[in-house]
Amino acid sequence: MSVPDLIVLNKPYGVICQFSAHEKYPTLKQYVPVPDVYPAGRLDTDSEGLLLLTANGRLQAKIAQPKYKLIKTYWAQVEGKPDKQALQHLSRGVNLGDFVTAPAQVRVLDAAEIKHLWPRVPPIRERKTVTDFWLQIGISEGKNRQVRRMCAKVGWPCLRLVRVGIGRLNVFSLDLPLGQWQAVRPEDL
């Protein structure tokens, strides 16, 4: 089997971003049976969605390094109500204590947009007394738990986080089911 230059995986919730065996979580090896590829950037175990894998070090750097300004697009289900001031704060950049985020592309999603999103297994906890809504956040950085931390900083704890796009690649336009992968061309980024 020849190794594709670039692989897209729609990573399920609860899968750890490594190929070596893990005592608690399923790994990428259970989803991508391709040798010698590695994640180009990571998704937390409790995050879902688009993950890129490659064996090409230059391509991996282009995807993962903030200096290349490749936008990673996330959908975040957060507790609270939309607030113009908080949205502006996210879009200007947020001081997280250890660093200040670069400005983000932020907007509230409507119900028609999220209807195509697969159900999470297990489902998120639902509380009848706390409202929630969905945000789309585009960032070029991608530091550890950055989107979750940004949302929490403006008062919106993150209930669910799904990466839907990297560059021009989008999990919906690829029509990529949860847990499935496909090869794509690097120029499609």
C-alpha positions in Angstrom: 0.0 0.0 0.0 1.4 3.4 -1.0 1.1 6.0 1.7 -1.1 9.0 0.7 0.5 12.5 1.1 -2.5 13.7 3.1 -5.3 11.8 4.9 -8.4 13.4 6.4 -10.1 11.5 9.4 -13.4 12.5 10.9 -12.2 11.7 14.5 -14.9 10.5 16.9 -15.2 11.8 20.5 -13.1 9.7 22.9 -10.3 8.8 20.4 -6.8 9.8 21.5 -4.5 11.3 18.8 -1.8 8.7 18.9 -1.2 5.4 17.1 0.4 3.5 20.0 -1.9 1.5 22.3 -3.6 3.3 25.1 -5.0 1.7 28.3 -8.1 3.8 28.4 -9.0 5.2 24.9 -9.2 3.9 21.3 -6.4 5.2 19.1 -6.0 6.4 15.6 -4.7 3.0 14.6 -8.2 1.6 15.0 -9.4 4.1 12.4 -6.5 4.7 10.0 -4.7 1.4 9.0 -2.1 3.3 7.1 1.6 2.9 8.2 4.0 5.8 8.9 1.5 8.7 9.0 1.2 11.0 12.0 -1.3 13.7 13.0 -0.6 17.2 11.6 -1.8 19.0 14.7 -4.0 17.4 17.4 -7.5 17.2 18.7 -8.1 16.5 22.3 -9.6 13.2 23.2 -12.9 14.9 24.0 -13.0 16.9 20.8 -14.3 15.6 17.4 -14.0 16.2 13.8 -11.4 16.9 11.1 -7.9 15.6 11.7 -5.2 15.6 9.1 -2.4 12.9 9.0 0.7 12.9 6.8 4.1 11.3 6.5 5.5 14.5 5.0 7.3 16.7 7.5 7.1 19.9 5.5 3.4 19.4 5.0 2.9 18.6 8.7 4.7 21.9 9.5 2.5 23.9 7.0 -0.6 22.5 8.6 0.4 22.8 12.3 2.6 25.9 12.5 0.8 29.2 13.2 3.2 31.2 11.0 1.5 29.6 7.9 -1.8 31.1 9.0 -3.8 28.1 8.0 -7.3 28.7 9.5 -8.7 25.9 11.7 -12.5 26.2 11.9 -14.4 24.9 15.0 -18.0 24.6 16.0 -18.4 25.0 19.7 -21.5 24.3 21.7 -21.3 26.5 24.7 -23.4 27.3 27.8 -25.0 30.7 27.9 -26.6 33.2 25.6 -25.0 35.0 22.6 -23.6 38.3 23.7 -22.2 40.9 21.4 -19.5 42.0 23.8 -18.2 38.5 24.3 -18.2 37.8 20.6 -16.1 41.0 20.0 -13.7 39.9 22.8 -13.2 36.6 21.1 -12.7 38.2 17.7 -10.1 40.7 19.1 -8.1 38.1 21.0 -8.3 36.8 24.5 -5.7 37.0 27.3 -5.5 33.4 28.6 -2.8 34.2 31.2 0.0 32.3 29.5 -0.6 34.0 26.1 -2.9 36.3 24.3 -4.7 34.7 21.4 -4.6 36.1 17.9 -7.8 37.6 16.6 -10.4 35.0 15.7 -13.2 34.7 13.2 -16.3 34.3 15.3 -20.0 34.0 14.6 -23.1 32.4 16.0 -24.4 29.4 14.1 -28.1 29.0 13.4 -30.1 25.8 13.8 -30.1 25.1 10.0 -26.3 24.9 10.0 -25.9 22.5 12.8 -28.6 20.1 11.6 -26.0 18.2 9.5 -23.8 17.6 12.6 -23.7 13.9 13.7 -24.8 13.1 17.2 -22.1 12.7 19.8 -21.7 9.4 21.5 -22.1 9.6 24.4 -24.3 12.7 24.2 -23.4 15.8 26.1 -25.1 16.5 29.4 -28.2 18.6 29.0 -29.5 20.9 31.8 -33.0 22.3 31.4 -32.1 25.4 33.4 -29.0 26.4 31.4 -29.3 27.6 27.8 -26.7 26.8 25.2 -25.9 27.8 21.6 -23.4 27.1 18.9 -20.4 29.3 17.7 -18.1 29.0 14.8 -14.6 30.0 15.6 -11.7 30.2 13.2 -8.2 30.4 14.5 -4.7 30.1 13.0 -3.0 29.1 16.2 -4.3 25.9 17.9 -2.5 25.7 21.2 -3.5 23.2 23.9 -7.3 23.4 24.5 -7.3 27.0 23.1 -10.8 27.2 21.8 -12.2 25.7 25.1 -10.1 28.2 27.1 -11.2 31.1 24.9 -14.9 30.3 25.3 -14.5 29.8 29.1 -12.7 33.1 29.4 -15.7 35.0 28.0 -18.1 33.1 30.2 -19.2 30.4 27.9 -18.1 26.9 29.1 -17.7 24.6 26.1 -20.0 21.5 26.1 -18.9 20.1 22.7 -16.1 21.0 20.3 -16.0 19.9 16.7 -13.3 20.9 14.2 -15.1 21.2 10.9 -12.4 22.6 8.7 -8.7 23.2 8.1 -7.9 25.6 5.3 -10.2 24.8 2.4 -10.9 21.3 3.6 -14.3 20.9 5.3 -15.7 17.7 6.8 -19.2 18.4 5.4 -18.1 19.2 1.8 -15.9 16.0 1.9 -19.1 14.2 3.0 -16.9 12.2 5.5 -18.8 10.1 7.9 -17.7 9.9 11.6 -14.8 7.5 12.1 -14.0 7.3 8.4 -10.9 8.6 6.5 -10.0 9.4 2.9 -6.9 10.5 1.0 -6.9 14.1 -0.2 -4.4 16.2 -2.3 -2.2 18.6 -0.3 -3.1 21.3 -2.8 -6.7 21.0 -1.6 -5.7 22.6 1.7 
